[in-house]
């Protein structure tokens, strides 16, 4: 008979049918205050700030054109959780993956400010991709790895270890690209424009012994935030 605890990863963030969850973790933690006596022995303990910071790992099984908004509130094991980070990775010869994480917020919380990750073009094919089209219409054939990190900064009002209110700010996207060159020809970072998009890490070249030259760089941009409609 099957063991109900075997192969029981749960799609705790409800990413949908285009993803298969591989692992999920509620990451429960807490703090303990201790009161010592004159000999340094602990005579009293109290636990506080016990909460979860869930995360889940997914593999892509179908083409994807959007991701959940950051700041979205979901319910995990009766707790309210704010989605704070999504990391999408692609690589040559490997299925695309996504990591999603969040923080516990106040009971009964609803989304305040949310940040869109924008439209993406993620293929389920096992290849390195530029899902945001930062290189234009054609992705360089030298691309071997890419990582796209979408994140926000959560803020909590938590006197005495109890969360009473929450919000978020500073939506950001960081795209990291790695190329391998069989000829050693220089790779250039994509051109960027606008007031928030920059090449945050210029091209870094690695020339290893008995291997081919690799080059990497990063692009950073702001995400668009939206406040909830007034009721």
N, C-alpha and C positions, 0 to 999 in steps of 0.2 A: 504493500500500500504506500502511496506517495506521502512524503513528509511535507506537511503544510508550511514548514519553515524553510524548505529547500527551494531555491530558484524563485524567491518570493519578493524580489525587488519591486517597489511600488512607484508608480508615476505620481509622486507627491505634488509636482507642480503642474500636472495636467498639460503636458506639452502637445499631446495629440497623437493621431495615428501615423504621422510621418516620422515619428521617433520611437525607438524602443529603449526603455529604461534598462540600464545595466546594473547600477547600484544606487541605493538611496540610504541616507543617514540623517537621523534627526539631530545628532550632535548635541545631546542634552548636557548641560553643565550647570554649575552653581558655585557659590562662594560660602565660606565658613568663617565665622568670627570666633576667636578663642579668648578666654579669660584665664590668665595664669595666676598662680599664688606666689608666695615669697620664694619658693623653691624652684619656680619655673615650670611646675606641673600645671596642666590644663584642668581647671575645675568646672568650666562651663563652656558649652558650644552652642552656637545658633547658626542655622543655614539660612541663606537669603539669596536673592537674585537668581533663582533657579529658572532656567529657560532653555529654549532650543534655538539652534541656528542651522536649519536643515540644508542639505545639499543633495544633488542627484547627478548621475552621469548618464548620458544618453548616446545612442548611435543613430545616425540618420539612415532611414530606409526608403525615403522618397524625396523628391525635390521640394525645397522649402523656400517660401518667399517672404515670410515674416516671423518675428519672434515675439514673445510676450512683452508688454510694456514693463519697464522697470518702475518700481513703486506700486505695482499691482499687489493687492492683498489677497492671499489665499488662506484656506483653513487646513492645517496639518495637525492631526491628532488633537482636535478640539482647540488648538491654539491658532491665533491670528499671526500670519507671517507676511512680511514685506519682501518681495523679490528685489534683490539689490545687485546681483551680478549674473551675467550670462557670458560664457566663454565658448566660442566656436573655433574648432581646430580642423584644418584640412592638411593632407600630406599625400605625397606620391605613394601609391600602392596601399592606401589605408582608407577605410570608410570615414566620412566626416563624423565628428563627435561634438557634443555640447555639454557643458557643465553649468548647472544652475544652482544658485545659493541665495539664502535670505536670512532675515533676522526676525525674531519674535517681537511683536508690538503689542499694544494694549488690547485687552478683551473688547470685542465689539468694534474693532477698528474698520474703517472703510478707507479707500484710497484718497489721499489728499492730492499731492502732485504726482503725476506720472511722466515718464520719459520714453518716447518711442525710439526703438532701435532702427527705425527706418525700413525701407524696402530692401530685401536682400535677394540674391540669386544663388542659392546653395543647391548644387546638384548632388544627388546621392551617389554619383560615380566616385570611385576611389582614386582621386587625384587632387593635387594642390590647386587651390582656387582663390580668386579675388572676389569674394561674395558681394563686395560693395562697388565693384567697378572702378576702383581708384586708379587703375592703370589704363582706363579707357575701354574701348570695345574689345580689345584683344589682350588676354593675359599672357605675359612672356612665357615661352616654353621652358625657360630656365628655372621657373618657380618650383620649389620642391616642398616648401612648408609655409603655412600661414596660420596666424592666430588672431582672432578678433575678440577683444575684451570690451564688453559694454557694462558700465557700472554707474552707480549713484552713491552718494554719501548719506546714510541714514542718520537721523538725530532723534534721541529719545529723552523725554522728561521722566526721570526715574528716581525721585527722592525715596530714601530708605529701601532701595532695591526693587520698588514696584513701578512698573511702567504705566503712566497715566495718559501720555500723549506721544505722538510720533509724527515725523515728517521726513522729507528727503530733499536733496539739492545736488547741484553740480554733476548732472548727467554727462558722461564722457565715453568716447570710443577710442580705443587704441588698437591699431592694426599693425601686426608685425609680419614681415615677409623675409623668407630666406631663399636665396637662389644658389644654384651650383652651375659653374661654368666649365665646360670641357675645353674651351679655348683660352680661358683666362681673360676674355674680353670684359671690359668694365661694365658694371650694371649701374644704372642711374635710378634714383628714387623718382616716383611719379611727380608731376607738377601739381601743385596745390594752389588754391585760391580761396579768398574769403577772409573774414576777420578771426575765425576760430580754428581753422584747419591749418596744421603745420606739419612739416617733416620733423618729428620730435627727436628721432635718433638718425643722424646722417648715415650714409653707407659705411659699413664696417666690413673690412675684407680679411678673411682668414686663409692663409696659405699653408696647409698642413703638409707634413712629409708623407709621401706615398699615397696621396689622395688629391682630389681636385679642389680648386679654389671655391670657397663659399663667400657670399656677400649677403648682408642683412641690413634692414632699416625699418623704421617705424613711422607711422602717420597717426596723429592725434587730432580729434575733432570733438566739438560739443554736441550733445544730444538736445533735441527740442523738448522742453517741458510744457506740460499742460495742467492748469489748475481745474479742479472739478467745477461743474456748473453750479451756480447758486440756486438754492431751492427756496 
